[in-house]
Amino acid sequence: MHFFDGSLFPENQEKLVITVAPYGPEWMPSDFPEDIPLTMDEHVQKAVDCYNAGATVLHVHVRELDGHGSKRLSMFNELLARLRVAVPDMILQVGGSISFAPEGEGEIAKWLSDDTRHMLAELEPAPDQVTIAINTNQMNIVEQMCEADLAGTSLARPDVYRAYREMTIPAGPEWVEEHIRRLTINGIQTHFQLATTAQLETVERMMRNGTCNVPLILTWVAIGGGFDQPNIYNLANFVRAVPDGAVLTLETSMLNVLPLNMMAIAMGLHVRCGIEDNLWTQDRKAKMSSVRQVEQLVRISREFGRDIASAKEAREIYRIGEFYADADETLARNGFAPNRNPSQRRPLRRIA
């Protein structure tokens, strides 16, 4: 991405799209009983409250009544159907690569099989987006968490802590290409969850070879543990590699969430918040609900002078429903340089 004179002025930036992740599948209801939805009615009401606070993208997970994350497709279908009625304009983004919550006492968080994960393309009603990881890698979500982050929560239990510490993301090239193909056939946008510049480069190669003809709507997930650390150097390097036609959201965890989101607001990028990412106020004196986190970002952005996108505007910014015919169109729409024509050879430039 290029930053010209005036790029940091709000009048030259897109309106802010706020993604909220209010379902916190890695937590148990006892970790934050005031804010973790349990019943289907509570799931729906949480979405309504976050939408009314200013969020226009909802990151969807579903919880069973016993408090554990659901792996039942029927539960996702039921929630999506009710959300289409309750928040019809909101962008519904299903977390597509992993089921975070352990299913039983002391049991490791389990990955869904390839076939079951492909069933996310068959959700009905179809969500607007499904997130996807690129390249199999470690996802140790607790690596940069400290004792204060985990105090009094289920993640402080040694067995649960170890489960998340040892978690990996299976996202090999054949599975990724097939998943994107199935999502596209069903009109579901792929939302790329990228941990490093190397993963972005893999996406670019897929677009160049014609196996990924979709908008580059992505989130930089900086949580450590196999992902980038959230610091200004990693952020600058990642942003520099992202083409101008992409739409970039920043994501991190715990007390890094607010500082990184403030950077995103200032830079004209987009933000994500919610209890899936962070439970705490910045002084750690209290837990902070997803709605309060959305309200905080709305307030900060408005004080900066950057307006909040409406749901309709967010859909236009995210290019919901847009797909491309071939690699040439994909590269052009996403702001990448065109593929090199094999018959073309660039002469060497001599320095005088």
Rosetta blueprint (number, residue, H / E / L):
1 M L
2 H L
3 F L
4 F L
5 D L
6 G L
7 S L
8 L L
9 F L
10 P H
11 E H
12 N H
13 Q L
14 E L
15 K L
16 L E
17 V L
18 I E
19 T E
20 V E
21 A L
22 P L
23 Y L
24 G L
25 P L
26 E L
27 W L
28 M L
29 P H
30 S H
31 D H
32 F L
33 P L
34 E L
35 D L
36 I L
37 P L
38 L L
39 T L
40 M H
41 D H
42 E H
43 H H
44 V H
45 Q H
46 K H
47 A H
48 V H
49 D H
50 C H
51 Y H
52 N H
53 A H
54 G L
55 A L
56 T L
57 V E
58 L E
59 H E
60 V E
61 H L
62 V L
63 R E
64 E L
65 L L
66 D L
67 G L
68 H L
69 G E
70 S L
71 K L
72 R L
73 L H
74 S H
75 M H
76 F H
77 N H
78 E H
79 L H
80 L H
81 A H
82 R H
83 L H
84 R H
85 V H
86 A H
87 V L
88 P L
89 D L
90 M L
91 I E
92 L E
93 Q E
94 V E
95 G L
96 G L
97 S L
98 I L
99 S L
100 F L
101 A L
102 P L
103 E L
104 G L
105 E L
106 G L
107 E L
108 I L
109 A L
110 K L
111 W L
112 L L
113 S L
114 D H
115 D H
116 T H
117 R H
118 H H
119 M H
120 L H
121 A H
122 E H
123 L L
124 E L
125 P L
126 A L
127 P L
128 D L
129 Q E
130 V E
131 T E
132 I E
133 A E
134 I L
135 N L
136 T L
137 N E
138 Q E
139 M L
140 N L
141 I L
142 V L
143 E L
144 Q L
145 M L
146 C L
147 E H
148 A H
149 D H
150 L H
151 A L
152 G L
153 T L
154 S H
155 L H
156 A H
157 R L
158 P H
159 D H
160 V H
161 Y H
162 R H
163 A H
164 Y H
165 R H
166 E L
167 M L
168 T E
169 I E
170 P L
171 A L
172 G L
173 P H
174 E H
175 W H
176 V H
177 E H
178 E H
179 H H
180 I H
181 R H
182 R H
183 L H
184 T H
185 I H
186 N L
187 G L
188 I L
189 Q E
190 T E
191 H E
192 F E
193 Q E
194 L E
195 A L
196 T L
197 T H
198 A H
199 Q H
200 L H
201 E H
202 T H
203 V H
204 E H
205 R H
206 M H
207 M H
208 R H
209 N L
210 G L
211 T L
212 C L
213 N L
214 V L
215 P L
216 L L
217 I E
218 L E
219 T E
220 W E
221 V E
222 A L
223 I L
224 G L
225 G L
226 G L
227 F L
228 D L
229 Q L
230 P L
231 N L
232 I H
233 Y H
234 N H
235 L H
236 A H
237 N H
238 F H
239 V H
240 R H
241 A H
242 V L
243 P L
244 D L
245 G L
246 A L
247 V E
248 L E
249 T E
250 L E
251 E E
252 T L
253 S L
254 M H
255 L H
256 N H
257 V H
258 L H
259 P H
260 L H
261 N H
262 M H
263 M H
264 A H
265 I H
266 A H
267 M H
268 G L
269 L L
270 H E
271 V E
272 R E
273 C E
274 G L
275 I L
276 E L
277 D L
278 N L
279 L L
280 W E
281 T L
282 Q L
283 D L
284 R L
285 K L
286 A L
287 K E
288 M L
289 S L
290 S H
291 V H
292 R H
293 Q H
294 V H
295 E H
296 Q H
297 L H
298 V H
299 R H
300 I H
301 S H
302 R H
303 E H
304 F H
305 G L
306 R L
307 D L
308 I E
309 A L
310 S L
311 A H
312 K H
313 E H
314 A H
315 R H
316 E H
317 I H
318 Y H
319 R L
320 I L
321 G L
322 E L
323 F L
324 Y L
325 A L
326 D L
327 A H
328 D H
329 E H
330 T H
331 L H
332 A H
333 R H
334 N H
335 G L
336 F L
337 A L
338 P L
339 N L
340 R L
341 N L
342 P L
343 S L
344 Q L
345 R L
346 R L
347 P L
348 L L
349 R L
350 R L
351 I L
352 A L
